[in-house]
Amino acid sequence: MTQETITLTPRQQQRAQVLTRFQHGALDAEAAAQLLGVSIRHVHRLRAAVQKRGLAALAHGNCGRESEKRLAATQRTRILTLARTTYAGW
């Protein structure tokens, strides 16, 4: 099993705390939904996702990935070089 570091934003950390309290029975679904500002159905969906994938389920799926639109390093270097030399001052 591989372990990866998950960085959660403060909002995601608050979601994790509320969902943990909900899972342990300290909160009911309605109270958890009210605290999170979502529907009761969504609270149940979040709980199921956390049970299945852990706290990583609260992080966005594209977190840690490079953009599809990112230029290749060689192309980026060439553009920066031209901007600093040939096209400097334009």
KOLMI-634242 format. One line per field, with one value per residue: x, y, z of N, C-alpha, C in turn; residue in three letters. Coordinates in nm, 2 decimals, decimal comma, always signed. Layout:
REM residues N
nX	[X ...]
nY	[Y ...]
nZ	[Z ...]
caX	[X ...]
caY	[Y ...]
caZ	[Z ...]
cX	[X ...]
cY	[Y ...]
cZ	[Z ...]
zavo	[ALA ...]
This chain:
REM residues 90
nX	[+0,08 +0,06 +0,15 +0,03 +0,08 -0,17 -0,30 -0,51 -0,74 -0,84 -1,12 -1,18 -1,07 -1,24 -1,47 -1,39 -1,37 -1,64 -1,76 -1,64 -1,73 -2,00 -1,99 -1,92 -2,14 -2,19 -2,31 -2,62 -2,75 -2,89 -2,79 -2,52 -2,54 -2,64 -2,42 -2,23 -2,34 -2,48 -2,69 -2,88 -2,87 -2,63 -2,45 -2,46 -2,35 -2,09 -2,00 -2,00 -1,81 -1,58 -1,55 -1,49 -1,26 -1,11 -0,98 -0,88 -1,09 -1,21 -1,05 -1,00 -1,02 -0,83 -0,62 -0,28 -0,20 -0,06 -0,16 -0,35 -0,32 -0,06 +0,25 +0,52 +0,84 +1,07 +0,95 +0,85 +1,08 +1,21 +1,03 +1,04 +1,31 +1,31 +1,14 +1,30 +1,52 +1,52 +1,26 +1,25 +1,13 +0,91]
nY	[-0,12 +0,22 +0,53 +0,86 +1,21 +1,43 +1,74 +1,95 +2,22 +2,49 +2,49 +2,23 +2,09 +2,16 +2,04 +1,78 +1,75 +1,79 +1,58 +1,36 +1,38 +1,33 +1,07 +0,94 +0,96 +1,19 +1,40 +1,45 +1,38 +1,60 +1,82 +1,81 +1,87 +2,13 +2,26 +2,23 +2,35 +2,22 +1,97 +1,72 +1,48 +1,51 +1,51 +1,24 +1,13 +1,24 +1,12 +0,85 +0,86 +0,93 +0,71 +0,52 +0,61 +0,75 +1,06 +1,18 +1,19 +1,43 +1,62 +1,80 +1,64 +1,70 +1,80 +1,85 +1,77 +1,85 +2,11 +2,05 +2,23 +2,33 +2,44 +2,26 +2,22 +2,29 +2,44 +2,65 +2,76 +2,85 +3,05 +3,23 +3,31 +3,44 +3,65 +3,79 +3,87 +3,90 +4,02 +4,20 +4,49 +4,53]
nZ	[+0,00 -0,09 +0,04 +0,04 +0,07 +0,18 +0,13 +0,28 +0,24 +0,46 +0,46 +0,37 +0,58 +0,78 +0,69 +0,71 +0,99 +1,07 +0,93 +1,05 +1,31 +1,25 +1,16 +1,40 +1,54 +1,69 +1,58 +1,40 +1,06 +0,97 +1,13 +1,06 +0,78 +0,80 +0,92 +0,72 +0,51 +0,30 +0,14 +0,31 +0,17 +0,03 +0,24 +0,32 +0,09 +0,10 +0,33 +0,26 +0,05 +0,20 +0,37 +0,18 +0,04 +0,22 +0,37 +0,15 -0,03 +0,01 -0,11 -0,41 -0,73 -0,93 -0,79 -0,74 -1,00 -1,32 -1,54 -1,82 -2,03 -2,00 -2,13 -2,29 -2,14 -2,29 -2,50 -2,34 -2,23 -2,47 -2,56 -2,34 -2,37 -2,62 -2,56 -2,38 -2,53 -2,84 -2,86 -2,66 -2,50 -2,66]
caX	[+0,00 +0,14 +0,09 +0,06 +0,04 -0,29 -0,30 -0,65 -0,76 -0,91 -1,26 -1,18 -1,04 -1,36 -1,56 -1,34 -1,41 -1,78 -1,80 -1,59 -1,83 -2,12 -1,96 -1,91 -2,27 -2,20 -2,40 -2,71 -2,73 -2,94 -2,70 -2,40 -2,58 -2,65 -2,29 -2,15 -2,41 -2,51 -2,81 -2,86 -2,83 -2,49 -2,37 -2,45 -2,26 -1,96 -1,96 -1,97 -1,68 -1,47 -1,54 -1,43 -1,13 -1,04 -0,99 -0,85 -1,21 -1,25 -0,97 -1,04 -0,96 -0,72 -0,52 -0,14 -0,17 -0,03 -0,26 -0,35 -0,28 +0,07 +0,35 +0,64 +0,95 +1,15 +0,88 +0,84 +1,22 +1,23 +0,94 +1,10 +1,44 +1,28 +1,08 +1,40 +1,62 +1,47 +1,14 +1,26 +1,09 +0,79]
caY	[+0,00 +0,34 +0,64 +0,99 +1,32 +1,50 +1,87 +2,00 +2,36 +2,50 +2,45 +2,09 +2,04 +2,18 +1,94 +1,65 +1,75 +1,77 +1,44 +1,27 +1,39 +1,27 +0,92 +0,88 +0,98 +1,31 +1,49 +1,38 +1,42 +1,74 +1,91 +1,81 +1,94 +2,27 +2,31 +2,23 +2,43 +2,13 +1,90 +1,59 +1,38 +1,53 +1,47 +1,10 +1,10 +1,27 +1,01 +0,73 +0,88 +0,93 +0,57 +0,44 +0,66 +0,83 +1,20 +1,22 +1,21 +1,57 +1,71 +1,80 +1,53 +1,75 +1,85 +1,79 +1,74 +1,96 +2,15 +2,00 +2,34 +2,37 +2,42 +2,18 +2,30 +2,34 +2,55 +2,76 +2,82 +2,92 +3,17 +3,33 +3,36 +3,53 +3,77 +3,87 +3,91 +3,95 +4,10 +4,29 +4,62 +4,54]
caZ	[+0,00 -0,10 +0,12 -0,02 +0,16 +0,13 +0,19 +0,28 +0,27 +0,59 +0,44 +0,36 +0,71 +0,86 +0,64 +0,77 +1,13 +1,08 +0,89 +1,15 +1,42 +1,20 +1,16 +1,53 +1,61 +1,77 +1,50 +1,30 +0,93 +0,95 +1,19 +0,97 +0,66 +0,83 +0,94 +0,60 +0,41 +0,19 +0,17 +0,38 +0,08 +0,00 +0,36 +0,31 -0,02 +0,15 +0,43 +0,18 -0,01 +0,30 +0,42 +0,07 +0,00 +0,32 +0,37 +0,01 -0,10 +0,02 -0,19 -0,55 -0,81 -1,00 -0,70 -0,76 -1,14 -1,40 -1,63 -1,96 -2,11 -1,97 -2,24 -2,27 -2,08 -2,40 -2,56 -2,25 -2,23 -2,60 -2,55 -2,25 -2,42 -2,72 -2,49 -2,31 -2,62 -2,96 -2,85 -2,54 -2,52 -2,74]
cX	[+0,09 +0,07 +0,13 +0,02 -0,07 -0,29 -0,45 -0,65 -0,83 -1,06 -1,27 -1,15 -1,17 -1,46 -1,52 -1,38 -1,56 -1,82 -1,75 -1,69 -1,96 -2,10 -1,96 -2,04 -2,29 -2,29 -2,50 -2,69 -2,78 -2,85 -2,57 -2,42 -2,58 -2,51 -2,21 -2,22 -2,45 -2,64 -2,78 -2,82 -2,68 -2,40 -2,35 -2,35 -2,11 -1,91 -1,92 -1,83 -1,56 -1,45 -1,47 -1,29 -1,05 -1,06 -0,95 -0,97 -1,26 -1,17 -1,02 -0,96 -0,84 -0,60 -0,38 -0,11 -0,14 -0,14 -0,24 -0,30 -0,13 +0,17 +0,46 +0,75 +1,04 +1,08 +0,87 +0,97 +1,25 +1,15 +1,00 +1,23 +1,41 +1,22 +1,19 +1,51 +1,56 +1,35 +1,14 +1,22 +0,96 +0,67]
cY	[+0,12 +0,45 +0,77 +1,10 +1,40 +1,63 +1,92 +2,15 +2,37 +2,46 +2,30 +2,03 +2,05 +2,07 +1,80 +1,64 +1,72 +1,63 +1,34 +1,26 +1,32 +1,12 +0,86 +0,90 +1,10 +1,42 +1,40 +1,44 +1,57 +1,84 +1,92 +1,89 +2,09 +2,33 +2,33 +2,32 +2,35 +2,05 +1,77 +1,48 +1,39 +1,49 +1,31 +1,06 +1,13 +1,16 +0,89 +0,74 +0,87 +0,79 +0,49 +0,48 +0,73 +0,98 +1,26 +1,25 +1,36 +1,67 +1,70 +1,70 +1,57 +1,80 +1,77 +1,75 +1,87 +1,99 +2,09 +2,10 +2,39 +2,34 +2,33 +2,27 +2,36 +2,46 +2,67 +2,84 +2,91 +3,06 +3,28 +3,39 +3,46 +3,66 +3,85 +3,92 +3,98 +4,05 +4,18 +4,43 +4,64 +4,56]
cZ	[+0,00 -0,02 +0,04 +0,08 +0,10 +0,20 +0,17 +0,31 +0,40 +0,57 +0,44 +0,50 +0,80 +0,82 +0,70 +0,91 +1,15 +1,04 +0,99 +1,27 +1,38 +1,20 +1,30 +1,61 +1,69 +1,71 +1,42 +1,17 +0,91 +1,01 +1,10 +0,84 +0,69 +0,85 +0,81 +0,49 +0,29 +0,23 +0,25 +0,29 +0,05 +0,12 +0,36 +0,20 +0,02 +0,24 +0,36 +0,11 +0,08 +0,35 +0,31 +0,05 +0,10 +0,30 +0,23 -0,07 -0,09 -0,06 -0,34 -0,63 -0,89 -0,92 -0,72 -0,90 -1,21 -1,49 -1,76 -2,06 -2,10 -2,09 -2,19 -2,22 -2,19 -2,47 -2,47 -2,24 -2,35 -2,60 -2,46 -2,30 -2,53 -2,66 -2,43 -2,40 -2,74 -2,95 -2,72 -2,58 -2,61 -2,66]
zavo	[MET THR GLN GLU THR ILE THR LEU THR PRO ARG GLN GLN GLN ARG ALA GLN VAL LEU THR ARG PHE GLN HIS GLY ALA LEU ASP ALA GLU ALA ALA ALA GLN LEU LEU GLY VAL SER ILE ARG HIS VAL HIS ARG LEU ARG ALA ALA VAL GLN LYS ARG GLY LEU ALA ALA LEU ALA HIS GLY ASN CYS GLY ARG GLU SER GLU LYS ARG LEU ALA ALA THR GLN ARG THR ARG ILE LEU THR LEU ALA ARG THR THR TYR ALA GLY TRP]
